[in-house]
Amino acid sequence: MPGHHPARSRRTTERKGDVRERAILDTCEALLARKGYDDMTVGDIAQGAGITRGALYFYFGSKQEVVTALVARTVEHLWERSRATAQADEPRQAIAAAMRRTVELWNEHGLVMRTAIDLSLSVPEIGELWSRTADLFITAITAVLERAGVQPGTEPEQASAMARALCWMIERTFYHASQESREKLQKASSTCEHIWLISAGLTV
């Protein structure tokens, strides 16, 4: 029936658009590893994704926009993991699970996350994404500390302030460790987990 063709065509076009956008972002992530942000060009991204520069500009207006979208895709995974941490019941288990997930994410997407940190001051959209991500992790860490018996509040010895310090300590520790090796990431995780347990009053 003729009436069915437009809807089917639209659905096919949408799927093709999703596939192309994913190819652009995947290529961008691979190029970050090979060339770095500064040396990567729009032409490189288009060629790697198997499209023309003109086609790429249909989806993104610049290299910066591509990287911003890649960061946005990555932080979605971070947000999902932070919610899981906040919902866990037993503080020790929540902390151990959070650090395992953090290692997994830095192993999978460490380069994108380092790029996000590097660009967060110069690219407002990336800075906002990273700041929102940090706030979500701070909320999750705060919830774990409060379940462990740390007093709620923003004073230095209270949960919210401690969670903020822990969040940025973890970020900086993993940022540096991820540039070296998976073993360094694992050691960083153990160190951060131990400090988190101390902060929560859960060490023997």
Secondary structure, DSSP 8 states (H G I E B T S, - for coil): -GGGHHHHHHHHHHHHHHHHHHHHHHHHHHHHHHT-TTT--HHHHHHHHTS-HHHHHHH-SSHHHHHHHHHHHHHHHHHHHHHHHHH-SSHHHHHHHHHHHHHHHHHHHHHHHHHHHHHTTT-HHHHHHHHHHHHHHHHHHHHHHHHTT---SSSTTSHHHHHHHHHHHHHHHHHHHTTT-HHHHHHHHHHHHHHHHHHTT---
